[in-house]
Amino acid sequence: MLTASCCYTDRRRGQLAALSIAAVVIIVGVPLWWRTTETYRAWLPVNQINELANLQLQLSADVEVVFARGTVTPEQQKKVPTQVVISLCLFCSSPLEADLSLHTLSESPCGSLVVYVIPESSTLLPEDVDVYIGQRRTALLRIGAQMRVGRTLEQLLAHLEPRIKQVLQVMSFSHTDITAALSDRVRLSPGNKESIADSMRAFKSSPGYEITFSLLNPDPKSHRVHWDIEGAVQTYIQPLLTKLAPLANFSIDSQTLYYAMLGVNPRYDSSRSAYTLNSDSLAHVINPVEARLGSNAASSNPVLNFLLYVPDAHHSPLHIHDHKKQEVLSNAFHSPRWGGIMVYNVNGFYGPEAVFPVDININMAKVMGVFLAQLRLLLGVQSSAPPPGFLVAPCSSTGLADWELDRLMWSRTVENVATATTTITSLAQLLDQIGNIVINDNIAQQVSSAVTSLQLAVAELEAGNLGFALQYSKEAILASERAFFDPSLLHLLYFPDDQKFAIYIPLFLPMCVPILLSLLKIVSEARQKRRERQAKKD
Amino acid sequence: MAEQKFSLSVCVCVCVCVCVCMCVCVWAVRAMMCGCGRDDFQEELVIRPLHSGDIYASFQFRTVWETDFMRGNKVSHYRLFPKSLGQVISKFSVRELHISFTQGYWRTMQWGQPFQPSPPGAELWVWFQDSVTDVDGTWKELTNVLSGIFCASLNFIDSTNTVQPSASFKPLGIGNETDHRFLRYATLPREIVCTENLTPWKKLLPCGSKAGLAVLLKSEKLFHSSFHSQAVHIRPVCQDWQCKTTSWELRQTLNVVFDLHNSAQGKREWSLFKMFSRTLTEACPLASSSKIYIDITDNPQGEQFEVSPATPLLSQAVVLGDRRTFSVYDLTQQITFGTVRSLNLLIRWKSSDMLRPLLHAERYVAGYGLQTGEIHTLMYNNHPYRSFPVLLLDSVPWYLRLYIHTLTVTSKGKDNKPSYIHYQPSKDRLRPHLLEMLVQLPPNSVTEVTVQFERALLKWTEYTPDPNHGFYVGSSVISSLVPSIVAMDTNSTRERPLFSSFFPCKEESSYFVRVYTEPLLVNLPTPDFSMPYNVICLTCTVVAVGYGSLYNLLTRSFQIEEPSPGLAKRIANIIRKMRGVPPL
C-alpha cells in the first residue's frame, strides 16, 4: 500500500514536472527565440499606400474669362460679379500685339488660363478664325452673333462653355494627354496606333536629362570637320532649356568621335548617283555607334543623344529614304527615347582638285534646326493640330510658348505621380511578400516622405496649383526611388529557410521530442483514467 | 560745385561699370575660348631589345588639351580628349590621376629600368583639388566610377587598403600642392588584368584601334607575354616654358615584354608581325607626331643585332640617367612604309651582355609557422662610389600586425639609421599600416629592412573565397633621385620623345626612379569553414544530452523491480508447469 501511494505521488510529480517544463518552453523559450531571430522591420504607412493604389486623380485649372467692351449688354454687365469688363486695346492691328499687351496687363500663374471674349465685329482676328491662342497663357475668343441681345448672363456663359472647354484642351490638358502620360502604368485599350507611338516617343519623366551632341567622323583622313557647337548650343538650344528649367535640370556636352561607323552598309542607287539608307535598315544603324558613345560617368540621368554623321568620302552623298522610297528632306531621323541622327553630306566641298583632308565647317543653323525639332519631340512638347477655327501664334524666340510648357507640366506631373505611386505600392507589396527583408528606419522615412509628397501633389493638382504639384511630384519620385533601390533591402534576402532549419534542428529536435512524448503520455493516461472511472461507475 | 562733384562721381561710376563690364566680357570670351582650346595628340612606340633576349615594347599616347578643369567654368565640349575621363575630372575635382593595371612582375635585374614603373595588380593614386571637402567620400565614389570605366574591380578599394603617403608620391604635374590630405594611394595586388581592361583603355584613344600604332594592340598577343602593364596618367602641365597657362595632359601608356622562349620559340629574331601579328600601314591621321624608336645604344656598329628596314634617322635622348641612341621611324612620312605600303620591323640578335641597374629592390617573407613572421626588404645600390637617399613606402594590411619596435635597417653589417620615419599604425578593419622612411644607401651595398609581424585571426566572413591561396600584401615603393652619369634635361616643355618626359626633372645631376618590389603572398591561419555548423551541432548535442538526462530525472519515477529469475529456474518452472506442479 505504501509503495503504491509512493509510486502514485512520484508519477504525479513527474507529470507536473513535464507540464511545467513544457509551459516554460512555450511561455519563455519560444518568444525569446522569436525575438532574438526576428528581422528588424520598421513601421510603414501601409494603409495610406493601399489608398494610393486606387488613386483618383482630379485635375483642375483656373480659367479666367474676360469680356471686352461690346460683348455684354449693360443689364448683363450688372450681374457680372466683379467688374472685369475692360476695353480691349483699340489700336492693336494684329492679334500678336494684342496678346503681348494683354500679357503686360496681368501676369497669370502657371497652369491658369485667361480667355478674352471679343465682340463679333472686331477686326482683330482674320475672317475665318474664331479662337486665337497666344504665346503666353491667353486666348482670344470671338463671340457668336446670336448672343448679342436679350439673353441672360447664364445663357451667355452656357453658350461659351463648349468653346472654352476646347480652348482648355488645346492649352492645358486633354484626355489623350493624360492617358498618354499614364500609358506606362495603365493598360490601355488597344486603340489608335499612332497615339500609342506618339506616347512612346517622348522620354520618361526624370529629374534631369543629359543632352549629348556627337559629331561622327568615320573618315578623318578625308575630312577635317569643324563645328562651333558651343556657339550653336548658346544660340539655339539654351533658350529652350532655360524655359524648360522648372521641369528638369539639363546638362549639355558634346564630343567628336572618329572612325565611328554606322551599323549598315548603304546601298548605291545608280539612278540618283547617291548612296541610300532605307527606312527599314535605320533600326540597325545605332547599335555599333552606341558602344562608342559612352555612358555618362558622372550621373545616372537619361541621356538624349544627337548624332551628326558625316559620311566617309567613298559613301557620299548619303540620303535617307522613307517608306515611299522618297528622299527625306531633313536627311535625319529620330529613335524614340534615345535621340536623333542627322546625316550631313559634305561632297559639295570637295571641288575639282581637292587636297585631302578637306577642311569643312558645318552649317550649325541647319543642323540645330533639325536637332531642335527632334529635341521638342523627344521631350514630349506635342504640337497636335488645333481644331478648325483655331489660330495658334507663331513660335517665339525661345521656341516654346508658355501654355506649351504648362501642357508639358500637366502631363509630367501626372506621370510623376503615377510612377511614384507604382514604385511605392510595388515596394510595399514586395516587403509584404518577402518577410526576410530588413526595413531600416531610413527606408521607412523615405517611404513616408514619398507618401506625404504624393498626397500633397495630388492635393495641389486638385487645387490647380501646377507649379507646386510638379515640385511635390518630383520629390515623391526621388524619395520613392531612393527607398526602392536602397542596398540595405538586399542584405538578408538570400538567407534561405532550409538552411535556417538545418541550424535549428540539432537543438529543437532533442528538446521537443521528450516534451511531446511526455505530453502525449499524460493525455493518454488521463483518458485511460477517465475510462476506468466510468467503468467503475457502471 | 557740389553739382559738379556729383556729376564727376557719376562719371567715375560709369567708367568703373564699363571697366567691369569689359573685364567680364573678356573673361567670358576667355572662358569660351577655353572650352574649345587647341588639343594635340601624339603617339609613340619604343622598342628596346633586352639583354636576356626578350624584347620590350612601350607604347605612349599623349593628348594635351589647352583647357582648365580647375576653375569654375564647366568644360563640356570634347574633341580629342575622351569625354568620360573629362567628366570624371570635373565632377570629382581631380588634380592628378594615375592608374595602372599590370600583369606580371618587372624583373629589374634582368631587364633594367622600365620607362614607366608599375606594381603588379592595380595601382591608383589621385591628388584632389584643395576645394574638395570630403576627400574620403569623393575617393570612394571616384573608385566606383573608375571601376566602371575600366571594367576592373577598383570598387574593392576602401579604407582598409588606402593610405596617404607623406613623401613618396609628389604631384607629377605643375602645382606645388604638398598637403597630403588631398592624396590617396591604393593598390590591389590581387587584380588580374585581361582583355576586358584593354578594350575600354583602347576606346579612350581618338583613333581607337582603327589606325595608327594602336592597330598593333591585339589582346591575344599582348596577354601572351611575360609582362603587361597599361596605365592612364592625367595631370596639368605647362603650356610653354613661362608656365603662365596650364594644359591638361592625358598619357596612356602600355608596356609589354615578349618572352624569348615563349613568343619567339627561342630564336633571337623579332618582327612587328611576330610580336603583334600585325604590321603598320599608316599613322593615326589625328596625331601630330607618330614615331617608332628602336634603342640601338648597345649596338653602335650593328655588331649585336641588325634592324631592317634601316633608317637614316637617329635620335639621342637622355632617359633614366643614360644617353641612349635610337633609330627613328616617322610614320607620318609616307616613305617610311616603302613600296609595299606596310612597315614590319625586323630585329635579329647576334650576342648580348648585361648592364646592372643602379637601384633595384626585392622583398620576401621569412619565418615559419602561422603565428609570426618577418618581412625582409633588400635595396641594392650598385653605384660604385656614390651613395644616395631613397624613400621607402610600405603599406601593409591590418591583418599583419607589425611590431614596429623590431624594425631594423642594416647596410654592410652596420646599423643604418633612417633620417625620416613616418609611421601610421593600423586600425583593425579600418586602415592599413603605413611606413615611410628615408634611408641613405651607401655605395655598392645591400640595405636590408626587416620588421616582424604577427598574423591576426580574421572573422570567418572576412576570408576570401580561396583563403588557402594566401593574402596579398602590395609592393613596397622605392622612390629615389639616382645620380646620373650624363646631364639631364630640365626644360619640361621642349620637344622630346614622350618616353623621356614622363617624370619631371628638376636638376641636371640626378634623375627620378621609382622601383616596385614584388607583392607578398602571406598565409594566414585558416579555419575549417564548416566549423560554425559543427560548433552549432556540437553545442546543441551537449545541451540536448544535458537537458535529456535532467528531463528524465525530473519526470520519471523510479522503483525497485524484482530481478528476473535465472535461465535454469525458468526452464525448471516450464517443466514444472507441464507436470502440473506449482512453480518455484
Interface residues (C-beta under 8 A of the other chain):
Chain A: T3 C6 C7 D10 R11 R13 G14 Q15 A17 A18 I21 T212 P220 K221 D228 I229 E230 S251 I252 D253 S254 Q255 T256 Y258 Y259 R292 G294 S295 N296 A297 A298 P357 A502 I503 P506 L507 L509 P510 M511 P514 I515 S518
Chain B: M32 G35 C36 S76 H77 Y78 R79 L80 P82 K83 S84 Q87 V88 S90 K91 V145 G148 I149 K203 P206 C207 G208 K210 A211 E282 P285 L286 Y533 I536 C537 C540 T541 V543 A544 V545 Y547 G548 Y551 N552 L554 T555 R556 S557 F558 Q559
